[in-house]
Each structure stands twice: as C-alpha cells, then as structure tokens.
Amino acid sequence: MHESSIARQLLSAALDRAAAEGATRVVSVRGWVAEAEALSPESLSLHFAAHARGTPAEGARLDLQLHRVEARCLSCAGTYAPDHHVLLCPRCGGDQATLLGRLGLGLDAMEVE
C-alpha cells in the first residue's frame, strides 16, 4: 500500500495548491516519478482517484511521467541504469553507487477551475 500513502500525499498537495489559488475544482495534475522509486504510475493513479472521491479533485486526471535515473559505480566509475533499488554494477559487480538525477516524485503543473 506504499502507492496509496503517496497518492494521498499527492492529493493533499494538489488540494492545498488549488485552495491557495482560490480554485473550486482540480481538473488534472501532472508530475513525475523516478524509476528508482519502484512505484507504479498506474497504481498511483488508481489510488489518487480513490482518495479524491468527495473532494474538489474527484474525477481529476493524474498524469505521471516515469523518469529514468542512472547510477555511477563508485568502484569503476561506469554509468548504468539500476534495477530499482539494486545498485549492482553490470560492468564490475560493485555494489556501491551514486544515483544521478531527480529522485522521488513531484508535481509539475495543475489545471484547476
């Protein structure tokens, strides 16, 4: 149920932003989620819709883009796409790496009325 908790946080952020703008309805929310977070955009959308029932965001469309996050091996300096939270370097087998790019998830834009 990790996605459910995160969807609730996204909804709360969207409702707060809509209220601050004086909007009465949230039409759509656009954002991103890092591949390294091992979250399903589809599952987040379903949970978002469920939590939005009875709120100004009921029926709002959640559009999340999946962002690829690469890793740099601390042993050989090779760059690769990690398999979710597994950071084993495919080149040297090293298990220490630094993730590059945006992690987590975020809201980019909203359409409100």
C-alpha positions in Angstrom: 0.0 0.0 0.0 3.0 2.3 -0.4 1.3 3.8 -3.5 -1.8 4.6 -1.5 0.1 6.7 1.0 2.0 8.5 -1.7 -1.2 9.1 -3.7 -2.8 10.6 -0.6 0.2 13.0 -0.2 -0.1 14.0 -3.9 -3.8 14.7 -3.5 -3.2 16.7 -0.4 -0.6 18.8 -2.2 -2.9 19.3 -5.1 -5.8 20.3 -2.9 -3.6 22.7 -0.9 -2.3 24.4 -4.1 -5.8 24.6 -5.6 -7.2 26.2 -2.4 -4.3 28.7 -2.3 -5.3 29.7 -5.9 -8.9 30.0 -5.0 -9.9 27.2 -7.2 -13.0 25.1 -6.5 -12.1 22.1 -8.7 -8.9 20.2 -9.7 -9.2 19.1 -13.3 -5.7 17.5 -13.8 -2.4 17.0 -12.1 0.8 16.5 -14.0 4.0 15.3 -12.4 6.9 12.8 -12.5 8.1 9.8 -10.6 11.7 8.4 -10.6 12.1 4.9 -11.9 14.4 4.2 -9.0 11.5 4.5 -6.6 9.9 1.3 -7.9 6.4 2.9 -7.9 3.8 2.2 -10.5 2.3 5.3 -12.1 -0.9 3.3 -12.9 -1.3 2.2 -9.3 -0.7 5.8 -8.1 -3.4 7.0 -10.5 -5.9 4.4 -9.2 -5.2 5.3 -5.6 -5.3 9.0 -6.3 -8.8 8.6 -7.9 -10.0 6.6 -4.9 -8.7 9.1 -2.4 -10.1 12.0 -4.4 -13.7 10.9 -4.1 -15.8 13.5 -2.4 -13.1 16.2 -2.8 -12.7 19.0 -5.3 -10.2 16.7 -7.1 -12.8 14.0 -7.7 -12.5 12.9 -11.4 -9.2 14.7 -11.8 -6.7 13.2 -14.2 -3.3 12.3 -12.7 -0.6 12.2 -15.4 2.8 10.9 -14.1 5.8 10.5 -16.3 8.4 7.9 -15.4 11.9 9.4 -15.2 14.9 7.2 -15.7 17.6 7.5 -13.0 21.1 6.3 -13.8 23.8 5.3 -11.3 27.5 5.8 -11.3 29.6 3.0 -9.8 32.0 4.1 -7.1 34.4 1.3 -8.0 34.8 1.6 -11.8 33.0 4.9 -12.5 30.8 3.2 -15.0 27.3 4.6 -15.6 24.3 2.3 -15.8 20.5 2.1 -15.2 20.0 0.3 -11.9 17.3 -2.3 -11.5 15.1 -0.4 -9.0 16.9 -0.3 -5.6 19.5 -2.9 -6.7 22.7 -1.0 -7.4 25.0 -3.8 -8.6 27.2 -2.6 -11.4 26.8 -4.7 -14.5 30.4 -3.9 -15.5 32.4 -4.7 -12.4 29.8 -6.1 -9.9 30.4 -3.3 -7.4 27.6 -2.7 -5.0 28.3 1.0 -4.2 26.9 3.6 -6.5 25.6 7.2 -6.5 22.2 7.8 -8.1 22.2 10.6 -10.7 19.3 12.9 -11.4 16.0 13.6 -9.7 14.7 11.0 -7.2 11.3 10.7 -5.6 8.3 12.3 -7.3 7.0 15.7 -7.8 4.1 17.9 -9.2 4.9 19.9 -12.3 1.6 21.5 -13.1 -2.1 21.5 -12.4 -5.3 22.5 -14.2 -7.9 24.0 -11.9 -11.3 25.8 -12.2 
